Amino acid sequence: MKKSIIFTIIILIIITLLVLIFDIGRKEVKTPENDINATSTVGMPIVVNNIKDNQIVSNPIKIFGKARGNWFFEASFPIQLVDADGNILASTAAKADGDWMTTDFVNFSAELSYTKSTSTRRALLVLNKDNPSGNPDFDQSIFIPVILK
């Protein structure tokens, strides 16, 4: 009787260890797909290289980065500077610095000059995926809070 209990316990321990060993290999690594400040660009449509959240910027604002090719239409996408009340202070178009007809990243640059001001000095840079279809299902935007100098 004792031998069968000990044998059953040993078998259960071996099965438990095997399950644990093989389960470890099935775990997936999660990536921060929607975090614009993530260090990895996996799953991200756009990365701005020279402006970070709440950075002080001066006029004109120069913007450099990379975006997936499908973010562009005719090698550009719109950028706006919006104040805390939703007023558009300025707008421009970012231009692709290479072949934009790809799903890979394409470097872009833009220069945004603003003449209007805001009392709070706080604003948002809004980088919009160009959506010539007008279908709201395809709209995407990246918001970067900035402080105007």
Buried (B, 14 or more C-beta within 10 A) or exposed (E): EEEEEEEEEEEEEEEEEEEEEEEEEEEEEEEEEEEBEBEEEEEBBBBBEEBEEEBEBEEEBEBBBBBBBBBBBEBBBBBBBBBEEEEEBBBBBBBBEBEBEEEEBBBBBBEBEBEEEBEEEEBBBBBBBBBEEEEEEEEBEBEBBBEBE
